[in-house]
Amino acid sequence: MPWGIFQAYKILKKFKPNVVFSKGGFVSIPVVYAAKFLKLPIVLHESDVTPGLANKLAAKKANILCLAHFESQRYFSSKINKIVTGNPIRKFVLNGKKENGYKQTGFDKKSPVIIVMGGSSGAQHINDEIALAVNELVQNYQILHICGSGKTEKAIPLSEKNRFRYRVYEYVEDELPDFYAIADLIITRAGANSLAEIEALDIPAIIIPIGKAASRGDQIMNAFLYQEKHPETKVIEDELLSYKSLIHLIKVMIPYDNFIKKGKSIPKDSEAVTNIIEVLNQFLGETCIVKK
């Protein structure tokens, strides 16, 4: 930490930024502390309902703390200048094309499409349970499984008839908007960014947050707050996840017997980016105002 602060101090002194913007994480602490020594304006953003240690420490140094959720305010001192901005999302995910999604996957347009994803690195527990459930699920559903880097090696025996109804990818970037566009249900972890995108796209979800044994519990809070705002959402805690419970919930949320493809509502563009830019603009000179 001391060496990191020293390095950050040298870089910031040379770079001379108008403002330092931090999203948290342990690598942000030296930069925030160095910025405070240099008397530079500091703006933080907290994505999760409950803050991580980095933002708890950095908040004391910040000029303004941006929050994704109103509920997060109670975790910070009343002396800290706070504003609720929402969670920024990648704008390109709102522009998916259904035709491209069906073409890329080879799926048909009559059967429900379920996306299973566990964040950029995947989720082994979810992968394991899907492996046990997939042969039953593909009888009625089409599964697009984003399993994480290096995690496609598990063989899932499928009949010749149903093989085309299961597609597995290690990682997806450019195709993600088109995959979102054909999704009737998403099974996902409770990362703040993933939930913000799903909310904007109005896609029904089964959320499986990382448990407290492997995290500080932030995803559990994210998941249940999301469910509170979207009662149709189902949450399964990781410790209770099984392939049988997963199959049951999928059948509840997408009753195949009377399934009808429905058009999704127009995606909601996030106002969070605009809100955060307005905060940053307070510390920028007229010659370098960031455009909305």
C-alpha positions in Angstrom: 0.0 0.0 0.0 2.6 2.6 0.9 4.6 1.8 -2.3 1.4 1.9 -4.3 0.5 5.3 -2.9 4.0 6.6 -3.8 3.7 5.3 -7.3 0.2 6.8 -7.7 1.4 10.1 -6.3 4.2 10.3 -9.0 1.8 9.5 -11.8 -0.9 11.9 -10.7 1.5 14.7 -10.2 2.8 14.2 -13.7 -0.6 13.6 -15.3 -2.3 16.5 -13.5 -5.9 15.3 -13.8 -8.9 17.6 -13.1 -10.7 14.9 -11.1 -10.1 11.3 -10.0 -13.0 8.9 -10.6 -12.9 5.6 -8.8 -15.2 2.5 -9.0 -13.6 0.7 -6.0 -11.5 -2.4 -5.8 -8.2 -2.7 -4.0 -6.1 -1.1 -6.8 -8.1 2.1 -6.4 -7.0 2.8 -2.8 -3.4 4.0 -3.5 -4.8 6.3 -6.3 -7.5 7.8 -4.1 -5.1 8.4 -1.2 -2.5 10.0 -3.5 -5.1 12.2 -5.0 -6.1 13.4 -1.5 -2.4 14.3 -0.8 -2.4 16.3 -4.0 -5.7 18.0 -3.1 -7.4 16.7 -6.3 -11.2 16.3 -6.4 -12.3 12.7 -5.9 -15.5 11.1 -7.1 -16.4 7.5 -6.1 -19.1 5.2 -7.5 -20.5 2.2 -5.6 -22.3 -0.4 -7.7 -23.5 -2.8 -5.1 -26.0 -2.4 -2.3 -23.4 -2.9 0.3 -20.0 -1.3 -0.1 -16.7 -3.2 -0.3 -13.8 -2.4 1.9 -12.1 -0.2 -0.7 -15.0 2.2 -1.1 -15.6 2.2 2.7 -12.0 3.5 3.1 -12.0 5.8 0.0 -15.4 7.4 0.8 -13.8 9.3 3.7 -11.5 11.0 1.1 -14.1 11.6 -1.6 -15.7 14.9 -2.5 -18.8 13.1 -3.8 -19.9 9.5 -3.5 -22.2 8.3 -6.3 -24.5 5.4 -5.4 -26.4 2.9 -7.5 -29.1 2.4 -4.9 -30.9 4.6 -2.4 -30.6 1.7 0.1 -26.8 2.1 0.1 -26.8 5.4 1.9 -27.1 3.9 5.4 -23.7 2.2 5.0 -21.9 5.5 4.8 -21.4 8.3 7.3 -24.0 11.2 7.1 -21.0 13.5 6.7 -20.1 12.1 3.3 -21.6 14.0 0.3 -23.8 11.4 -1.5 -25.8 11.3 -4.6 -27.8 8.4 -6.1 -26.9 8.2 -9.8 -27.9 4.6 -10.6 -25.6 2.0 -12.3 -24.2 2.8 -15.7 -24.7 0.1 -18.4 -22.9 -0.5 -21.7 -25.1 1.2 -24.2 -24.4 -1.3 -27.0 -26.2 -4.1 -25.1 -29.5 -2.2 -25.8 -29.2 -2.5 -29.6 -29.4 -6.3 -30.1 -31.1 -7.8 -33.1 -33.3 -10.9 -32.8 -32.5 -12.0 -36.3 -28.8 -12.0 -35.6 -29.3 -13.9 -32.4 -31.3 -16.7 -34.0 -28.8 -16.8 -36.9 -25.7 -17.0 -34.7 -27.2 -19.7 -32.4 -29.2 -21.7 -35.0 -32.1 -21.7 -32.6 -35.7 -21.7 -33.8 -38.1 -18.9 -33.1 -40.9 -21.0 -31.6 -39.2 -22.5 -28.5 -38.2 -20.5 -25.4 -34.5 -19.4 -25.2 -32.8 -19.5 -21.8 -29.4 -17.8 -21.3 -27.2 -19.2 -18.5 -24.3 -17.1 -17.4 -22.1 -16.7 -14.4 -20.2 -13.5 -15.0 -17.0 -13.1 -17.1 -15.3 -15.9 -15.3 -18.3 -18.3 -15.2 -19.7 -20.0 -12.2 -18.7 -23.6 -11.6 -21.6 -24.5 -9.4 -24.2 -23.3 -11.9 -22.3 -25.0 -14.7 -22.4 -28.3 -12.8 -26.1 -28.2 -12.1 -26.9 -27.2 -15.7 -24.9 -30.2 -16.9 -27.2 -32.4 -14.8 -30.3 -30.6 -16.0 -29.6 -29.9 -19.7 -30.8 -33.2 -21.1 -34.3 -32.7 -19.6 -34.4 -29.0 -20.3 -33.6 -29.3 -24.1 -36.8 -31.3 -24.5 -38.8 -28.1 -24.2 -36.2 -25.2 -24.1 -33.2 -23.9 -26.0 -30.2 -23.3 -23.8 -27.4 -20.7 -24.5 -24.8 -21.4 -21.9 -21.9 -18.9 -21.2 -19.8 -21.0 -19.0 -16.6 -19.0 -18.5 -13.0 -19.3 -19.8 -11.6 -22.8 -19.9 -14.8 -24.4 -18.6 -16.2 -26.0 -21.8 -14.4 -29.3 -21.3 -17.2 -31.0 -19.5 -19.0 -33.3 -21.9 -22.8 -33.1 -21.8 -24.3 -36.1 -23.8 -27.2 -35.0 -25.9 -29.3 -36.9 -28.3 -28.7 -36.2 -32.0 -32.2 -34.7 -32.1 -31.6 -32.2 -29.3 -27.9 -31.4 -29.8 -28.7 -28.2 -31.7 -30.9 -26.9 -28.8 -27.8 -26.4 -26.5 -25.1 -23.9 -27.4 -22.1 -23.3 -25.1 -19.7 -20.4 -25.2 -16.7 -19.7 -22.9 -17.1 -15.9 -23.2 -19.3 -13.6 -25.2 -18.7 -9.9 -26.0 -19.9 -8.6 -29.4 -22.7 -11.1 -29.8 -24.2 -10.5 -26.3 -26.7 -7.8 -27.4 -28.1 -10.2 -30.0 -28.3 -13.1 -27.5 -30.1 -10.8 -25.0 -32.6 -10.0 -27.7 -33.8 -13.6 -28.1 -33.7 -14.4 -24.4 -37.0 -15.4 -22.7 -35.2 -16.1 -19.3 -31.8 -15.5 -17.9 -30.1 -17.5 -15.2 -27.3 -15.4 -13.7 -25.2 -14.5 -10.8 -26.1 -11.2 -9.0 -23.3 -8.9 -10.2 -24.4 -5.3 -10.2 -23.6 -4.7 -13.8 -25.4 -7.8 -15.0 -28.5 -7.0 -13.1 -28.5 -3.4 -14.4 -28.4 -4.7 -18.0 -31.1 -7.3 -17.4 -33.3 -4.7 -15.8 -32.9 -2.2 -18.7 -33.7 -5.0 -21.2 -36.7 -6.2 -19.1 -35.7 -9.9 -19.2 -37.2 -12.3 -16.6 -34.4 -13.8 -14.4 -33.5 -16.5 -12.0 -30.7 -15.1 -9.8 -28.2 -17.2 -8.0 -26.0 -15.0 -5.9 -22.5 -16.0 -4.7 -22.9 -17.2 -1.1 -21.2 -15.7 2.0 -18.7 -18.6 2.1 -17.1 -17.2 -1.0 -17.8 -13.5 -0.8 -18.8 -10.7 1.6 -22.4 -11.2 0.8 -22.8 -8.3 -1.6 -24.5 -10.4 -4.3 -27.0 -11.7 -1.9 -28.1 -8.2 -1.1 -28.1 -7.2 -4.7 -30.3 -10.2 -5.6 -33.0 -9.7 -2.9 -33.2 -6.0 -3.6 -33.7 -6.7 -7.3 -36.4 -9.2 -6.4 -38.1 -6.7 -4.2 -38.3 -4.3 -7.1 -39.2 -7.0 -9.6 -41.4 -9.6 -7.8 -41.5 -11.9 -10.8 -37.8 -12.6 -10.3 -36.8 -15.8 -8.5 -33.7 -16.0 -6.3 -32.0 -19.2 -5.3 -29.2 -19.0 -2.7 -26.1 -20.8 -3.9 -26.2 -23.3 -1.0 -29.7 -24.3 -2.0 -29.1 -24.7 -5.7 -29.7 -28.1 -7.3 -30.5 -29.1 -10.8 -34.0 -30.2 -9.6 -34.8 -26.8 -8.1 -33.5 -25.1 -11.2 -35.7 -27.2 -13.5 -38.7 -26.6 -11.2 -38.3 -22.8 -11.3 -37.7 -22.7 -15.1 -41.0 -24.6 -15.6 -42.8 -22.1 -13.2 -41.4 -19.1 -15.0 -41.7 -20.4 -18.6 -44.7 -22.9 -18.7 -43.9 -24.6 -22.0 -47.4 -25.9 -22.6 -48.8 -22.4 -23.1 -45.7 -20.6 -24.1 -46.2 -17.7 -26.5 -43.3 -15.6 -27.8 -43.8 -12.0 -26.5 -42.2 -8.9 -27.8 -40.1 -7.2 -25.2 -40.6 -3.6 -24.2 -38.2 -1.0 -25.6 -34.9 -1.1 -23.6 -34.5 1.7 -21.1 -31.4 3.7 -21.7 -29.6 4.2 -18.4 -29.6 7.7 -17.0 -26.7 6.8 -14.7 -24.0 7.8 -17.2 -25.5 11.2 -17.7 -25.9 11.6 -13.9 -22.2 10.7 -13.3 -21.0 13.0 -16.0 -22.9 15.9 -14.5 -21.1 15.1 -11.2 -17.7 15.0 -12.9 -18.4 18.2 -14.8 -18.5 20.1 -11.5 -14.8 19.7 -11.2 -13.8 20.2 -14.9 -12.9 23.5 -16.5 -14.9 25.0 -19.3 -12.4 23.8 -21.9 -12.7 20.2 -21.0 -16.4 19.6 -20.2 -17.4 16.1 -21.0 -20.3 15.9 -23.4 -23.4 13.8 -22.5 
